[in-house]
Amino acid sequence: MKANKPLVHFVPEYFLNPVHRITVALIGAGGNGSQMLSALCRIDHALRALGQSGLHVTVYDPDTVEKPNVGRQLFTTGDLGQNKAECLVSRFNRLYGNDWEAVPESFKTNINNNYKNIIITCVDNVKTRKEIAKSFRKLDHPTPDKKVFDNYNEHYSFYWLDLGNAQRTGQAILGSNRIPQPESKEYDTIEYLPVLTEHFDYRRIKDKDSGPSCSMAEALSKQDLFINSVLVQTAASLLWSVLTDAAIDTRGFYINLDTYRTAPIKVTENDLRLIQTKKTKCRQ
């Protein structure tokens, strides 16, 4: 049925008035991940200034800092040989006085404690995304009883934000588990947002193991110097809207540095079809 009213997604009330800090799992601390951690620190600081509880972030990354990472990612020569997650979290904790955590390992989808209110993936492989997609939908709480649902807020995985990029292009996709929507006379609402693997068909995509870059010049031949920072700043703006606005009508975007254009991915009726046809499969 065609919507007669604008279609939006109302964010959970818990985000607008949280009892506890909103928990975030940041998976990957490289090109996009290091920039995202910096943005999350700014978001946390701003939320506290607004009288809210702020964020608690846990960063997962098994890799160590290598020479090609310096300059393109947020590392210096003094960081060489250190674990990326531990290096960045330690640095930003000192700068902002936070108690955020670093896990110098890969994200484990079979450990429930790893899942937070918001999951942000900044990884460069398809396998991790597929594993998270399969387990993320299993965390969904389908109860229609809002009072029961509210009891799960502190430990519920509401959103999964994925960032991915090529040399000069990139995209961010925001998906969600069930979020009860209020009655509205002005808007039609959608309680689920499609996750990355519902938005794209990942069955035909395979990882390309190109190995680590041996130099800064080689690294730049694979990714533009500023694609990560431009992508992350725009994604951080979307995340800021989720944390501070009552509703959103955009669930992602595409960015192209060749044309200097950003195209939003709007919340549409087609999102309902994507979820209805693929959500059951993700639960299996």
N, C-alpha and C positions, 0 to 999 in steps of 0.2 A: 504493500500500500504506500502510495506516495505521500510524504510528509507535507502537511499544509503549513507547518510552523518550522522555524529554524531548528536544526538538530544540534544539540550540544551534549557534552558529557560533564556532569557535575562531579567535582572532586569530593573525596570523603570529608565529612565534617571534622574528622579527627585531624586532618591536615591544617584546618583553619584554627582549631583550638585544641592542640595535642596535650595530653596529660603527661606524656613522656617525650623525650627527644625522638624525632623521626629517624629511624635507622636506615642506613644506606650501605649496600654492598657494592663496592667499585671493583670490577673485575678487569684487571689489566692496568699497568702503570707506565705504559710506554708513550707513544706519540699523542694519542687522544687521552689516555688515562692520566698522565701527569698534568696535562692542561685542565682536565676535569676536576682533579683534586684541588687545584688552585681555585677554580670556580666554586666548588663546594664550600671551601673555606670562606669565600666572600658571601655566599648565600647564608651560611650559618651565622656569620657575624651580623648580617642585615636582619635576619629573623630575630636574633636576640635583641637587637636594637628596637625592634617592633614589639618587644615584650613577650615573644614566644620562646619555646624551649630550645629551639635550634635543632641541629643534626648530630648524629653519631655515626661516623663513617668507618667501615672496615675495608681495607684494601688488600686484594689478593694478586700476587704476581710471583712466580718462581724464578724470574730471570734476574741476572746481574747487569750492572751498567757497563757498557762497552764504548769504545771510542766513537763509533758512528752515532751513538745516542746523544753525545754532547753537542749542544747547539740546536739540534732539531727537536729534542725533548728537553724537559726541564732539569737537566743534569749538568754538572761541571766536571772538570778533570779530577777534582778532588773526590768525586763520587765513584770513580772507576773501581770495579771489583765488588762494589756493595750491592746488596739486593735492592731492586728498584722500589718495592713497596716499603721496606724498612727505611730506606734512605729518605724518601719523600715524606712519609708520615712523621718521622722524627723531626724533619726540618719544619714542616708546617705546624706541628704541635708546639714547637718552640716559638714560632712566629705568632701564633694565635692563642696560645695557652690552652690547647685542646688535649683531650685524652683519647684521641682516635687510635685505632688499632691497625697493625700491619700483619699480614699472614704471608710469609715467604714461600707460598705453595700455590699450586693451581686450585681453583675453586672446585669443591667437591659437591656434586649435585645430590649425593646420597646422605648428606648431613643436614638435617633440618635447621640446625642453629645457624647455618650459613645464610639462610634466606632472611632478608630484611624487608622493611616496608617498601623500599625502592631498590631495585636491582639495576645497575648500570654496567653494560658490557662494552668494553673498549678493547676487543680482542681482534686478532687477524686470522682466525681460523673458523671454519664452518662447523667442525665437530663440536666445539664448546657451545656454540649457539644452538645446535640441534639438541644437545643434552639438556641445556637450560630450558629450552622450549618445552620439551617433554615433561620435565619435572615441574615447571612453573604452573601449568594448568592443573596439576595434581594438588597444588596448594590452594586451589580455589575453594571458597566456602559458599555453597549454593543456597544456603538457607534464606528464605524470604523474610524471616523475622528479624527486624532491624535491632531489637533489643539484644537478641542472641548474637547477632553479627558484631555489635559494638564491643562485646567482651573479647573479641579476637583482634582488636585494633593494634595493640602493642606488638603482636607477633604475626600479623597478617601481611602477606606480600601483595601490595596493591598494584604496583606498576613495575614494568620492565622497560627500560630505555636502552636501546642499542644504537651505537655509533659505528659507522663503517665508512671507509673511504678508499678511493683509488689515488692516482697521482695528483689530479687536480679537481676531482669531484668527490662528493660524499653525500651521506644521508643519515638521518636520525629517525628512528621509529619508536613511538611510545605505545606500548600495549598495556592492558590491565586485566586483572581478574575481576570478579563480580564486585561492583560498587553500587549499593542501593541508591536509586535516584529519587529525588523528591518529586511530588506532583507539581506540575507547572502549567499555567495557562498560556504562557508566552512561548514555551519551547517544547519540542519533542526531545526525548532523552535516550541515551544509549548507555547501558550499564557495563558493557564489555567493550574494550578497544582491542582490535586485532594486534597480536604480537608479531614480531618480525617474520617468523616462519609461516604465519597465516597471510601475511602481506605479500611475501615472495615465495616462489616454489623452489625450495632448497634441495629437492631430490636430485636435480641434475648438476648441482654445483659441487665441485670437489676442491679440497685444499691444494694449493700449489706450494710445495716445499722448495722454496728458492734459496734457503739458507740465509745466514746473517750477512748483512752488508759489511764489507771489509774497510770501507772508508766513508767519510761524510759525503764525498762526491757521488759514490755509488748509491748511498741512501737517498740522496736528493733526486737521483734518476728514477726512483720508485715512488717517492712522495714529495710533493712540493713543500718548500720550507714553511709555508703558512697555512696549508690545508687543515692541519690539525687544530690550530688555534682558532681559525675562522669557524670551522665546524663546531668545535666545543663551545665557543661563546654563544653561538646561535642556539645550540642544544641546551645550554645552561639557562638561556632566556626562557625557553619552553618549560624547563623544570621549575624556574622561578614562578611562572604563571600557575603551574600545578600546585605549588606550595602557598600561593598567596591569593589567587583568584577563586571565586566560587565555582566557575565553570569555564571550560575551554571548548573551542570549536575547531582546533587544529591539533593533530596528533603526530606531527612530524614534518619533515621538509627534505627537499633535495637542494644541494648547493653545487655550483659550477664556477670555478675560478677562471675558466677560459672566457666565459661570458659575463662573469661577475653578477650572476643572477641566483636568487634563492626562490624556490617554488614550494609553497606550503602544501602539506597533505591534510586536507580538511576532513572532519568527521562527517561521514555520509551514510545514507541508507545501505550502500554497498558493504559497509563494515559489518552490518548485521548478517549479511549473506556469507561473508568470509568466515565469520565465527561459527555460524550454524553448521556449515559444511565441513569445518576442520577441527572444531573444538573437541568433538567426541573422539576423533582419531588421536589427538594429543593426550587424552586421558588414558589411552590404552597402554 
